[in-house]
Amino acid sequence: MRKIIVYIATSADGFIARKDGAVDWLDRPRVKGNYGMGEFYNSIDAILLGRKTYDFVVQFLKEGKSIPKADHEPRHYAFSRHPPKKVLPGFEFVKEPIKKFAKRLRSQKGKDVWMMGGGGIIGSFLDEGAIDEFIIHVIPTLIGEGIPLIAPRHRNVPLKLISCRSFSDGVVRLHYAVDTGKSKKTSKKDSA
């Protein structure tokens, strides 16, 4: 069965972007092999993202930057209650409930699925039991405040470490499986 994998970078203090969505702190020399990004990109055939991340991609392309190319072109699914009137080619907006969508996507033939982000959609998928793994590249930079990896909610989701790799520039890649047998949402009462 296909897995839904969050593949993302965070600052050392756990943020995926600054409050305004900027990721300038990611602009740094890359190690040879770009932390395995090409290998990962070739292992997926679909990408999931929230509306803010979709808007970031639109702006990114307007600035003349390009999206990595692979030996295939993955399908892009964006989630929003208010999709734009004009949608980028290769993108489809989804209004279907997450649990139903994830079940349908996992049951289809294909490669794994990349949950690109941001924090809101990652949290929503996690709360629906629709995330299988996290591959988090911790960048050795503190940015002080920003958008957290996962939208804050009361939850308790145990992770099982699959692997840990450090790179010569101080980046550390943490690869976790979501321990679905032990995760649970907690109420405000439970967390007090």
Secondary structure, 3 states (H helix, E strand, C coil): CCCEEEEEEEECCCEEECCCCCCHHHCCCCCCCHHHHHHHHHCEEEEEEEHHHHHHHHHHHHCCCCCCCCCCCCEEEEECCCCCCCCCCCEEEECCCHHHHHHHHHHCCCCEEEEEECHHHHHHHHHCCCCCEEEEEEECCCCCCCEECCCCCCEECCEEEEEEEECCCCCEEEEEEECCCCCEECCHHHHC
